[in-house]
């Protein structure tokens, strides 16, 4: 298993994209059509930084808003490269009673599991869809 990517929620998507592309040297690339705007930025052919547009638009600090709190680093993700390792991970989570949400991402041909460790602390595990099939 290795670190796959970091997701950053930002109120200024364009500025964050310019920083990572123009300054850091990442490449703006393909991203699945999620319901919220964002960008996937690549290094060596892999999307290593996922930017997500903050949807929280409260007029004042005392006004409730809807959506993601920003700015923040949303989650870290670990890539699991084999079917056996994926199944072993799920077995360990099930045995420990760890709740997770599964998300299929057909465009990227991958499967994600999200574990909420605490409010605002999310860990993702991702694998190729073929590793997650029965």
Secondary structure, DSSP 8 states (H G I E B T S, - for coil): -EEEEEEEEES-HHHHHHIIIIII--EEE-----SS-EEEEEETTEEEEEEEE-----SSTTS---S--SSEEEEEEEE--SHHHHHHHHHHHHHHT---EEEEEGGGTEEEEEEEEETTEEEEEEEEHHHH--
